[in-house]
Amino acid sequence: MSITQTAESGRCEECRRGPNHLAVLCALSLRWRRWREMETAVGNLLKPSLKHCYWRSWRGSTWSLSVLWLPFASPSTPRSPSGFRFSPLLICPWLDDSSVEVFAKESIRELVLLRCTRFSSYIFTAIGKCCRKLRMFTVEMKQVNNEPAASYNKSVGQMLDRCLCLESFSVKLYSDHDYFCNLWSFQLTIPQTIKVLLLRPISDLHAKQFICNRGVGGSDAWLASVSMPSSGPMIYSLRSLTLVVSQITDELVFSITSNLHHLVELCLEDNLREGPSLQNDLTNRGLELLGSFGKLISLSLTRGKKSLTKFKMVNDVGILLLAEGCGRLESLRLGGFAKVTDAGYSSILQFCKNLKRLQIWNGLLLSDLTFHNFAPTGNLTEVRLVSGKYITSEILEYFSLCENLQVLDLSLCRNIADEGLNSISRLCKMTTLNLSGVDISDEGLSTLGGGTSPIETLNLRGCKRITDRGIVMMLCDSILRKTLVTLDLSYLSLSDIAIVAVAEACTEISNLCIRNCFFISDASLSALGSPERTRGKRSLRKLDLFNCCRLSANVSRMVSHPFFCGLRWLGVGKTRFFSEGKDAPEELLSTKPGLSICAMGCEIGCKDGWQHHAGGVIT
């Protein structure tokens, strides 16, 4: 059967005979001028082994397949004989080891595998055999069937031994059983061509071993030999390093700064359930080493959101030493520094004149004083100040003068009020605004809607003073009617009035989150998904209805064809979606083959919760 025939029929002939264990989920978008060349290229790529494949009908020049996405890559990406350039990105929760030969081709230079729940460690061995010219490899996968760490160690080693052209290697591994499962229990041998490296998870001990290419001995003996170089690390050409480690320590920082002389981007994150010993935790000494390194353009030091502790051995002195030596920084992210005050944070603005992106998470002592007496810089494009309990509306006056600001995140800064929104509503380049959990009301939304900021992503989650009236006023004769693409109205006391206003006013909205809005009924779904609404407007792609308990048992019918024609993700946890029986989802998916349904309560798109799914996602 040809691709044209498959598109017209909706499913391939194999799918009509019954489901297969190789279910394929669609995330593919192919754009090409000549139809016959694309038909040949895609036809050669797909194998009969991918049996359970859903196809969307042909619309213009865009194709959507179930798991496979082959966008056009850079000019260096190799072309097939027909001139088609391949850079596969696969979102593949239902693919297993038997499907590797379908996409692992010798001509591939870049390969991205996301949300892999059925691949074993064999995936690394197979890719090493088939894709020896691979330059960029990224994978996020879940540990399968308690497979031992030794299997992963051996397979990854085999892949790295064969892929000698690798320049970027990123691996995120997840496990259900241990809070921190160290799967990298071996001496890594990284090809000298590697310039970008990401490993999750890895213990700080093993991280030091592979960075220094030698064992780690002694207790604090390393402090006495700061000037002594290590014995020739294999990854001397590394320029970007990201590690999610068991604990960030001074010893780890010393290993990095002493051996990776070409490093310009560094990201370190840890998650601790128990308090670290004072001898091993990151201190001012570690930040001084980073400052003396002096080559970093991007730096991230965070203690994860799930961690129960903070960096208690770092104070203003450490931040000052870091800022003095890292004047080249363009991006800085700090999270979990409990004892750093405004004096330390202000030194960052004083010495880092090239700073474009500033992120401070859980800065318990951060306040408006950090930004006083400093002239706004035109370099700042992104600012995220999360959970700053001493941040007030006055800080918005400073940001209103940052003319190139594009992203502003003040989530959980509960002292931000309406009077501050007038200051930032005139920023002509701001496209992302996160105000979740702040103390704004309907009047503040009216001010925001009357501004000139072309906001595409707006988060109002948990702003308890917002009502239907505020949403209506925000969208009345506002620029937001034509710019809003993603809107989060979760945990608000809204009714159908607000959602209908969004459906009627916003022409470009494609992602809508209304979880835990208890007063929303079927009328909202009718307005959002009606065929009449999609005429001249963008159709919704992702919709989160988690715990919208007032929705009736007709939810599955209301999102079926011809309603919500472009829907690709639907969150229905804690609703009556399944009240019509277990067959309701299958009937819905038969009319919407590109749709994913999540009943697990994940955030929109399942980006952060896919590894915990145990049958809750239906595709």
Disulfide bonds with the S-S distance in Angstrom:
none
